[in-house]
Amino acid sequence: MTAAQLLGLITAALVLQLTIGIGVALRRQRLVAMTVPAQTVAKATRPHLAWEGWREFRVVQRSLEDAARTQCSFYLQPIDGQPLPAFRPGQFLTFSLPLPLAGSELNVAAEARTITRCYSLSDVSDPAHYRVTIKRVPAPREHPEVLPGLSSNHFHDHVRVGDVLRVKAPSGHFFIDPDSAVPAVLIGGGIGITPMMSMLRWCILNQPQRPVHLFYGLRNSDEHAFKAKLEEMAATHPALKLHVVYSRPATADVLGRDYQHAGHVDVELLRKALPHGRHQFYVCGPPAMMQTLVPALAEWGVPVADIQYEAFGPASVRLPDAEAAALPDVRDVEVKFKRSGRTLSWNGRDASLLDFAERHGIVVESGCRSGGCGSCETRVLDGTVAYEHAPDHDVARGHCLLCVGRPTASLVLEA
C-alpha cells in the first residue's frame, strides 16, 4: 500500500466518523424535539387542517353503545369519495346543524336555526370513514324546566343513515403524545370516554408494548359504553390495564365482573392502582370531575407538562403552575357589535363576550365554548380582548374568541 493510498484510507475513515457523529448529534436533537411534552408542542404549533371550511359527509351507520341507549356512534363517509386524512387520536370534528325553530314542524317554509357543535372522534383514523359517539343530553333531573341538549337530541332523534352533514376538518390540541414511551393514563368520565377510545385504539395498534391504564368513571352498567369492546381489548392486550369505576352500581352489577372499583376516579384511587414512576395523564370529563381531578394531579406532584386535559364546555380548570393572566376588572365600557347594530354596556358580570352577546339576544356562531374549536372567532375592529388562559385555538391576528375573551376597554366587534 502506498503512502497516498494509506492517506486516502485515513481520510475516508475520518470523514465516516465525522458523518456518524453528525448523524448521532442530529438524532439526539430529533429525540429531544420528539420528547417535548405534548402540551408544549400543542401550544407552540398550529395543526395543519386536512381541509378548509365545510365538507359534506353522509351518515352510513348508527350504532348504540350502551344498555340505556343514550350513547350512539355515527359513522361518516365523505360525499366526494376521497380518502380521509389521518387525525391525531383525541381530536374532534365540528358540525354545522340546521335545527328547526320552535313550532316550525307545522310550517315547512319556516327557516332553520343553524348551530355549531364539536364532538370527539371515538376511533382511530380510517381512510374510509370517521366515527363520533354522542350522548343524549336530557334536561337536568333537578331542573326539568331547562331545555335538553339541542344538538345531541337532534342527532339521536333526527339524524338517520343516508343523511348528509356539514363537517369541518379534525382539530384540537388534546391528543396523545405519539412519540413517548412513557406509560399513558387515560381518564374518561361519562361521555369523556370518546377521545380515550381513540387514544386507546391508537396505542394498541401502533404501540402495543406501551403500558396504558384506562380509568373509566360512570354511574353503572346502564351507561357503560363500549363495554364488550373494552373487555375484549383488556383480555387480549396485556399492556392495557382496565379500571372501570361505578359511582352508583345497579343491583345486578357485580364487582370484579362489570367494574373494578366503586366510587369515583380520584387521586387516592390513582395512588393505589398505578405503579410507581412517571406517567402521562390524559383527562376528559364533566366539569365537576375536571375541576377537582386535574388540580389534584398537580398537587400530587405530577408535572404540569404531563397533564393533558379537555373539559366539556366552559369548565374552569386551574393548575397551580399554569400561567394565568390577571384580568382587569373592567366595568361600564361600551361593546359594539357592528353587524348586529347593537351597542351595549359591559358590566363585568358575564364570564365571556359570548355569554354577554347571547344574554342580549345576539346570535353568534359557537361550538366548544372553551377556546378550542374557533367557531366563535370574530374580527376586532377597535379595542383589545384579554384571556385568562391562552386558548387552544390559534387566533388570527386582529381577531378574538368570544367564548373565552373579555374586553379590556371599549370594544368594537364585527359580529
Residue, then its C-alpha position, 0 to 999 in steps of 0.5 A: m500500500t502506498a503512502a497516498q493510498l494509506l492517506g486516502l484510507i485515513t481520510a475516508a475513515l475520518v470523514l465516516q466518523l465525522t458523518i456518524g457523529i453528525g448523524v448521532a448529534l442530529r438524532r439526539q436533537r430529533l429525540v429531544a424535539m420528539t420528547v417535548p411534552a405534548q402540551t408544549v408542542a400543542k401550544a407552540t404549533r398550529p395543526h395543519l387542517a386536512w381541509e378548509g371550511w365545510r365538507e359534506f359527509r353522509v351518515v352510513q351507520r348508527s350504532l348504540e353503545d350502551a344498555a340505556r341507549t343514550q350513547c350512539s356512534f355515527y359513522l361518516q363517509p365523505i360525499d366526494g369519495q376521497p380518502l380521509p386524512a389521518f387525525r391525531p387520536g383525541q381530536f374532534l370534528t365540528f358540525s354545522l346543524p340546521l335545527p328547526l325553530a320552535g313550532s316550525e314542524l307545522n310550517v315547512a317554509a319556516e327557516a332553520r336555526t343553524i348551530t355549531r357543535c364539536y364532538s370527539l372522534s371515538d376511533v382511530s383514523d380510517p381512510a374510509h370513514y370517521r366515527v363520533t359517539i354522542k350522548r343524549v343530553p336530557a334536561p337536568r333531573e333537578h331542573p326539568e324546566v331547562l331545555p335538553g341538549l339541542s344538538s345531541n337530541h337532534f342527532h339521536d332523534h333526527v339524524r338517520v343513515g343516508d343523511v348528509l352533514r356539514v363537517k369541518a376538518p379534525s382539530g384540537h390540541f388534546f391528543i396523545d403524545p405519539d412519540s413517548a414511551v412513557p406509560a399513558v393514563l387515560i381518564g374518561g368520565g361519562i361521555g369523556i370516554t370518546p377521545m380515550m377510545s381513540m387514544l386507546r385504539w391508537c396505542i394498541l395498534n401502533q404501540p402495543q408494548r406501551p403500558v396504558h391504564l384506562f380509568y373509566g368513571l360512570r354511574n353503572s352498567d346502564e351507561h357503560a359504553f363500549k363495554a364488550k369492546l373494552e373487555e375484549m381489548a383488556a383480555t387480549h392486550p396485556a399492556l392495557k390495564l382496565h379500571v372501570v369505576y361505578s359511582r352508583p352500581a345497579t343491583a345486578d352489577v357485580l364487582g370484579r365482573d362489570y367494574q373494578h372499583a366503586g366510587h369515583v376516579d380520584v387521586e387516592l384511587l390513582r395512588k393505589a392502582l398505578p405503579h410507581g414512576r412517571h406517567q402521562f395523564y390524559v383527562c376528559g370529563p364533566p366539569a365537576m370531575m375536571q375541576t377537582l381531578v386535574p388540580a389534584l394531579a398537580e398537587w400530587g406532584v405530577p408535572v404540569a407538562d404531563i397533564q393533558y386535559e379537555a373539559f366539556g364546555p366552559a369548565s374552569v380548570r386551574l393548575p397551580d403552575a399554569e400561567a394565568a393572566a390577571l384580568p382587569d376588572v373592567r366595568d361600564v365600557e361600551v361593546k359594539f357589535k357592528r353587524s348586529g347594530r347593537t351597542l351595549s354596556w359591559n358590566g363585568r358580570d358575564a364570564s365571556l363576550l359570548d355569554f354577554a352577546e347571547r344574554h342580549g339576544i345576539v346570535v353568534e356562531s359557537g361550538c366548544r365554548s372553551g377556546g378550542c374549536g374557533s367557531c366563535e372567532t370574530r374580527v376586532l375592529d377597535g379595542t383589545v380582548a384579554y384571556e385568562h388562559a391562552p386558548d387552544h385555538d390559534v387566533a388570527r391576528g386582529h381577531c378574538l374568541l368570544c367564548v373565552g375573551r373579555p374586553t379590556a376597554s371599549l370594544v368594537l366587534e364585527a359580529 
